Amino acid sequence: MVTCLFVVLVSAGCLAHTAHGSTQAVSAPASNLAQQDGTEKMEERSLRTIEIKPIGFVSRISPDENSRDKSLVARVVLNKDLMPALDGIEEWSHIYVIFWLDRVAHTTEPVLHHPSSGAGIFAARSPLHPNPIGLTLVELVKREENVLWVRGLDAYEGTPVVDIKPYPDWEQGRFQVVTDFRAPGWLARIMGQQREGDQAGV
C-alpha cells in the first residue's frame, strides 16, 4: 500500500521533492490576486497548500529497462482499497496516467526555459516544471484486479501515480480528439535529428 503524501505549496516560486515514500514541500513568497484592466495581477498572493495522495505506483517488468521505449509494457499497481474505482476501465483502449516525477533534481530557482530548445518551460514537455507532474497517454493492455498493464508508460520503477483518466474525452455527445494540432519548428528539428540517429544506429 502506498502511504506517501505530497504537500505542494502553490506559487510562482520553488519546488522541493524527495524520494518515493516521503513528504513533499514547495514554498514561495505570499501574494494576492488583484483585478486591474480586465487582467489578473499578482500582488501579495496568499500561499495555498495542496495535498496529493498517490493512488499507486509504477512497476516495471525489469527495473533497468529503458522507460522511454514506448513498445514496453509496465504495470500500474493501485492501492487495493481503490480497486472498485477501476470497474469498467477494461472497456477503454487508452488511458492517461498522471504521476509525480519524484526523481527530478531539486532546483533552488525555477527553470524558465528548456535547456536544448530555449522555449519557455511551459511550452515544452520537460520534467523541469515548477510542479514535477508527468502525464502520459498509454494503451491499456489488460486489468488484473488492482493492477493495470499498460504499454508506453515513460515512468521509472516505483514512480508514484496520482490519477488515471480515460481517453478520449467527450462533450455534448462527441469525442474530443484533436487532429488539426500544430507544433513548433524546434520540435520538428529535434524529432528529425532523433530519426536520423535511429537510422544511423540500424
C-alpha atoms as a printed R data frame, in Angstrom:
    type eleno elety resid chain resno       x      y       z
1   ATOM     1    CA   MET     A     1   0.000  0.000   0.000
2   ATOM     2    CA   VAL     A     2   1.269  3.477  -0.911
3   ATOM     3    CA   THR     A     3   1.274  5.784   2.110
4   ATOM     4    CA   CYS     A     4   3.362  8.750   0.958
5   ATOM     5    CA   LEU     A     5   1.814 12.222   0.879
6   ATOM     6    CA   PHE     A     6   2.850 15.149  -1.275
7   ATOM     7    CA   VAL     A     7   2.308 18.656   0.090
8   ATOM     8    CA   VAL     A     8   2.559 21.285  -2.634
9   ATOM     9    CA   LEU     A     9   2.590 24.973  -1.773
10  ATOM    10    CA   VAL     A    10   1.370 26.624  -4.945
11  ATOM    11    CA   SER     A    11   3.067 29.793  -6.124
12  ATOM    12    CA   ALA     A    12   5.469 31.108  -8.727
13  ATOM    13    CA   GLY     A    13   8.384 30.112  -6.526
14  ATOM    14    CA   CYS     A    14  10.434 26.982  -5.954
15  ATOM    15    CA   LEU     A    15   9.907 23.263  -5.707
16  ATOM    16    CA   ALA     A    16  11.381 20.621  -3.474
17  ATOM    17    CA   HIS     A    17  10.810 16.909  -3.531
18  ATOM    18    CA   THR     A    18  12.340 13.802  -2.088
19  ATOM    19    CA   ALA     A    19  12.313 10.116  -2.885
20  ATOM    20    CA   HIS     A    20   9.233  7.882  -3.043
21  ATOM    21    CA   GLY     A    21   7.567  7.420   0.327
22  ATOM    22    CA   SER     A    22   8.298 10.829   1.809
23  ATOM    23    CA   THR     A    23   6.586 14.184   2.254
24  ATOM    24    CA   GLN     A    24   6.961 16.815  -0.467
25  ATOM    25    CA   ALA     A    25   7.013 20.562   0.165
26  ATOM    26    CA   VAL     A    26   7.224 23.573  -2.127
27  ATOM    27    CA   SER     A    27   7.473 27.067  -0.680
28  ATOM    28    CA   ALA     A    28   7.399 30.579  -2.119
29  ATOM    29    CA   PRO     A    29   6.550 34.182  -1.259
30  ATOM    30    CA   ALA     A    30   2.978 35.214  -0.406
31  ATOM    31    CA   SER     A    31   0.837 37.323  -2.769
32  ATOM    32    CA   ASN     A    32  -2.780 38.294  -3.602
33  ATOM    33    CA   LEU     A    33  -4.718 38.435  -6.847
34  ATOM    34    CA   ALA     A    34  -5.934 41.885  -7.816
35  ATOM    35    CA   GLN     A    35  -8.115 42.723 -10.833
36  ATOM    36    CA   GLN     A    36  -6.871 45.572 -12.992
37  ATOM    37    CA   ASP     A    37  -7.986 46.494 -16.542
38  ATOM    38    CA   GLY     A    38  -9.597 43.072 -17.044
39  ATOM    39    CA   THR     A    39  -6.410 41.158 -16.226
40  ATOM    40    CA   GLU     A    40  -5.265 39.402 -13.076
41  ATOM    41    CA   LYS     A    41  -2.241 40.927 -11.428
42  ATOM    42    CA   MET     A    42  -0.082 39.016  -8.973
43  ATOM    43    CA   GLU     A    43   0.083 41.042  -5.772
44  ATOM    44    CA   GLU     A    44   0.682 39.525  -2.360
45  ATOM    45    CA   ARG     A    45  -0.984 36.272  -3.258
46  ATOM    46    CA   SER     A    46  -1.824 34.127  -0.255
47  ATOM    47    CA   LEU     A    47   0.008 30.801  -0.104
48  ATOM    48    CA   ARG     A    48  -2.202 27.788  -0.695
49  ATOM    49    CA   THR     A    49  -1.403 24.196   0.186
50  ATOM    50    CA   ILE     A    50  -2.484 21.248  -1.952
51  ATOM    51    CA   GLU     A    51  -2.239 17.705  -0.635
52  ATOM    52    CA   ILE     A    52  -1.755 14.915  -3.173
53  ATOM    53    CA   LYS     A    53  -2.013 11.320  -2.016
54  ATOM    54    CA   PRO     A    54  -0.678  8.748  -4.506
55  ATOM    55    CA   ILE     A    55  -3.184  6.113  -5.585
56  ATOM    56    CA   GLY     A    56  -0.472  3.608  -6.507
57  ATOM    57    CA   PHE     A    57   2.920  3.231  -8.118
58  ATOM    58    CA   VAL     A    58   4.631  2.134 -11.340
59  ATOM    59    CA   SER     A    59   6.086 -1.360 -11.514
60  ATOM    60    CA   ARG     A    60   8.410 -2.088 -14.441
61  ATOM    61    CA   ILE     A    61   8.824 -5.618 -15.760
62  ATOM    62    CA   SER     A    62  12.583 -5.097 -15.364
63  ATOM    63    CA   PRO     A    63  13.866 -2.217 -13.169
64  ATOM    64    CA   ASP     A    64  16.780 -1.497 -15.586
65  ATOM    65    CA   GLU     A    65  14.770 -1.413 -18.830
66  ATOM    66    CA   ASN     A    66  14.542  1.749 -20.928
67  ATOM    67    CA   SER     A    67  11.385  3.503 -19.707
68  ATOM    68    CA   ARG     A    68  11.401  5.677 -22.857
69  ATOM    69    CA   ASP     A    69  10.772  2.626 -25.050
70  ATOM    70    CA   LYS     A    70   7.092  3.079 -25.887
71  ATOM    71    CA   SER     A    71   6.746 -0.545 -27.012
72  ATOM    72    CA   LEU     A    72   7.333 -1.866 -23.491
73  ATOM    73    CA   VAL     A    73   4.594 -2.909 -21.096
74  ATOM    74    CA   ALA     A    74   4.599 -1.756 -17.470
75  ATOM    75    CA   ARG     A    75   2.222 -2.142 -14.545
76  ATOM    76    CA   VAL     A    76   0.317  0.482 -12.601
77  ATOM    77    CA   VAL     A    77  -0.341 -1.024  -9.171
78  ATOM    78    CA   LEU     A    78  -3.164  0.727  -7.317
79  ATOM    79    CA   ASN     A    79  -3.970  0.611  -3.620
80  ATOM    80    CA   LYS     A    80  -6.245 -2.379  -3.126
81  ATOM    81    CA   ASP     A    81  -8.882 -0.284  -1.360
82  ATOM    82    CA   LEU     A    82  -9.296  1.663  -4.633
83  ATOM    83    CA   MET     A    83  -9.900 -1.453  -6.737
84  ATOM    84    CA   PRO     A    84 -13.682 -0.821  -7.092
85  ATOM    85    CA   ALA     A    85 -12.838  2.541  -8.705
86  ATOM    86    CA   LEU     A    86 -11.424  0.581 -11.672
87  ATOM    87    CA   ASP     A    87 -14.746 -1.071 -12.507
88  ATOM    88    CA   GLY     A    88 -15.394 -0.703 -16.236
89  ATOM    89    CA   ILE     A    89 -11.945  0.595 -17.151
90  ATOM    90    CA   GLU     A    90 -11.345 -2.502 -19.308
91  ATOM    91    CA   GLU     A    91 -13.823 -1.063 -21.833
92  ATOM    92    CA   TRP     A    92 -11.349  1.715 -22.680
93  ATOM    93    CA   SER     A    93  -8.448  1.082 -25.062
94  ATOM    94    CA   HIS     A    94  -6.336  4.011 -23.813
95  ATOM    95    CA   ILE     A    95  -5.953  5.917 -20.556
96  ATOM    96    CA   TYR     A    96  -3.957  8.831 -19.188
97  ATOM    97    CA   VAL     A    97  -1.584  8.016 -16.336
98  ATOM    98    CA   ILE     A    98  -0.737 11.045 -14.193
99  ATOM    99    CA   PHE     A    99   2.278 10.644 -11.952
100 ATOM   100    CA   TRP     A   100   4.721 12.535  -9.740
101 ATOM   101    CA   LEU     A   101   8.284 12.846 -11.070
102 ATOM   102    CA   ASP     A   102   9.950 12.126  -7.738
103 ATOM   103    CA   ARG     A   103  13.447 11.704  -9.218
104 ATOM   104    CA   VAL     A   104  13.744 15.150 -10.789
105 ATOM   105    CA   ALA     A   105  16.687 17.029  -9.293
106 ATOM   106    CA   HIS     A   106  15.820 19.826  -6.854
107 ATOM   107    CA   THR     A   107  16.410 23.403  -8.054
108 ATOM   108    CA   THR     A   108  16.507 26.428  -5.768
109 ATOM   109    CA   GLU     A   109  15.250 28.666  -8.593
110 ATOM   110    CA   PRO     A   110  12.512 27.733 -11.071
111 ATOM   111    CA   VAL     A   111  13.731 26.674 -14.517
112 ATOM   112    CA   LEU     A   112  12.152 29.088 -17.011
113 ATOM   113    CA   HIS     A   113  13.499 27.815 -20.342
114 ATOM   114    CA   HIS     A   114  14.047 24.381 -21.819
115 ATOM   115    CA   PRO     A   115  17.834 23.775 -21.930
116 ATOM   116    CA   SER     A   116  18.007 22.431 -25.502
117 ATOM   117    CA   SER     A   117  15.225 24.271 -27.354
118 ATOM   118    CA   GLY     A   118  15.253 27.588 -25.497
119 ATOM   119    CA   ALA     A   119  11.439 27.508 -25.359
120 ATOM   120    CA   GLY     A   120   9.642 28.572 -22.192
121 ATOM   121    CA   ILE     A   121   9.368 25.628 -19.822
122 ATOM   122    CA   PHE     A   122   5.552 25.637 -20.102
123 ATOM   123    CA   ALA     A   123   5.912 25.363 -23.902
124 ATOM   124    CA   ALA     A   124   7.903 22.121 -23.618
125 ATOM   125    CA   ARG     A   125   7.219 18.629 -22.315
126 ATOM   126    CA   SER     A   126  10.022 18.711 -19.784
127 ATOM   127    CA   PRO     A   127  10.277 17.225 -16.275
128 ATOM   128    CA   LEU     A   128  11.700 20.560 -15.051
129 ATOM   129    CA   HIS     A   129   8.326 22.246 -14.463
130 ATOM   130    CA   PRO     A   130   7.688 24.036 -11.118
131 ATOM   131    CA   ASN     A   131   5.466 21.109 -10.108
132 ATOM   132    CA   PRO     A   132   7.008 17.868 -11.464
133 ATOM   133    CA   ILE     A   133   3.842 16.192 -12.749
134 ATOM   134    CA   GLY     A   134   4.038 13.613 -15.533
135 ATOM   135    CA   LEU     A   135   1.191 12.895 -17.966
136 ATOM   136    CA   THR     A   136   1.337 10.030 -20.475
137 ATOM   137    CA   LEU     A   137  -1.271  8.570 -22.799
138 ATOM   138    CA   VAL     A   138  -0.898  4.781 -22.754
139 ATOM   139    CA   GLU     A   139  -2.568  1.727 -24.238
140 ATOM   140    CA   LEU     A   140  -4.472 -0.296 -21.663
141 ATOM   141    CA   VAL     A   141  -3.451 -3.893 -22.308
142 ATOM   142    CA   LYS     A   142  -5.355 -5.587 -19.512
143 ATOM   143    CA   ARG     A   143  -6.501 -5.317 -15.921
144 ATOM   144    CA   GLU     A   144  -5.829 -7.843 -13.165
145 ATOM   145    CA   GLU     A   145  -7.697 -6.802 -10.009
146 ATOM   146    CA   ASN     A   146  -5.846 -3.668  -8.778
147 ATOM   147    CA   VAL     A   147  -3.116 -3.870 -11.450
148 ATOM   148    CA   LEU     A   148  -3.284 -2.211 -14.867
149 ATOM   149    CA   TRP     A   149  -0.948 -3.470 -17.580
150 ATOM   150    CA   VAL     A   150  -0.177 -0.573 -19.921
151 ATOM   151    CA   ARG     A   151   2.020 -0.030 -22.980
152 ATOM   152    CA   GLY     A   152   4.002  3.177 -23.497
153 ATOM   153    CA   LEU     A   153   4.405  4.475 -19.934
154 ATOM   154    CA   ASP     A   154   7.612  6.536 -19.647
155 ATOM   155    CA   ALA     A   155   7.984  6.376 -15.862
156 ATOM   156    CA   TYR     A   156  10.584  4.757 -13.651
157 ATOM   157    CA   GLU     A   157  10.142  1.825 -11.282
158 ATOM   158    CA   GLY     A   158   8.395  2.978  -8.090
159 ATOM   159    CA   THR     A   159   7.138  6.287  -9.522
160 ATOM   160    CA   PRO     A   160   4.066  7.450  -7.525
161 ATOM   161    CA   VAL     A   161   0.837  7.540  -9.558
162 ATOM   162    CA   VAL     A   162  -1.627 10.281  -8.597
163 ATOM   163    CA   ASP     A   163  -4.521  9.757 -11.027
164 ATOM   164    CA   ILE     A   164  -5.886  7.815 -14.012
165 ATOM   165    CA   LYS     A   165  -8.309  9.162 -16.611
166 ATOM   166    CA   PRO     A   166  -9.819  7.509 -19.694
167 ATOM   167    CA   TYR     A   167  -9.078  8.696 -23.240
168 ATOM   168    CA   PRO     A   168 -10.635 10.273 -25.237
169 ATOM   169    CA   ASP     A   169 -12.659 12.964 -23.502
170 ATOM   170    CA   TRP     A   170 -16.229 13.614 -24.629
171 ATOM   171    CA   GLU     A   171 -18.572 16.577 -24.601
172 ATOM   172    CA   GLN     A   172 -22.113 17.114 -25.884
173 ATOM   173    CA   GLY     A   173 -22.319 13.675 -27.490
174 ATOM   174    CA   ARG     A   174 -18.958 13.875 -29.290
175 ATOM   175    CA   PHE     A   175 -15.492 12.560 -28.601
176 ATOM   176    CA   GLN     A   176 -12.874 15.285 -28.167
177 ATOM   177    CA   VAL     A   177  -9.973 14.130 -30.353
178 ATOM   178    CA   VAL     A   178  -7.626 16.776 -31.763
179 ATOM   179    CA   THR     A   179  -6.436 16.028 -35.303
180 ATOM   180    CA   ASP     A   180  -5.636 19.552 -36.538
181 ATOM   181    CA   PHE     A   181  -2.973 20.395 -33.951
182 ATOM   182    CA   ARG     A   182   0.134 22.462 -34.629
183 ATOM   183    CA   ALA     A   183   3.617 22.155 -33.124
184 ATOM   184    CA   PRO     A   184   6.674 24.457 -33.052
185 ATOM   185    CA   GLY     A   185   9.509 24.226 -35.571
186 ATOM   186    CA   TRP     A   186  12.153 23.467 -32.937
187 ATOM   187    CA   LEU     A   187  10.321 20.245 -32.056
188 ATOM   188    CA   ALA     A   188  10.226 19.152 -35.696
189 ATOM   189    CA   ARG     A   189  14.001 19.695 -35.878
190 ATOM   190    CA   ILE     A   190  14.633 17.651 -32.718
191 ATOM   191    CA   MET     A   191  12.379 14.849 -33.952
192 ATOM   192    CA   GLY     A   192  14.216 14.856 -37.288
193 ATOM   193    CA   GLN     A   193  17.569 14.573 -35.524
194 ATOM   194    CA   GLN     A   194  16.249 11.682 -33.431
195 ATOM   195    CA   ARG     A   195  15.043  9.839 -36.558
196 ATOM   196    CA   GLU     A   196  18.416 10.362 -38.231
197 ATOM   197    CA   GLY     A   197  20.150  8.997 -35.138
198 ATOM   198    CA   ASP     A   198  17.888  5.938 -35.084
199 ATOM   199    CA   GLN     A   199  18.550  5.246 -38.777
200 ATOM   200    CA   ALA     A   200  22.307  5.649 -38.290
201 ATOM   201    CA   GLY     A   201  22.208  3.117 -35.476
202 ATOM   202    CA   VAL     A   202  20.442  0.474 -37.586
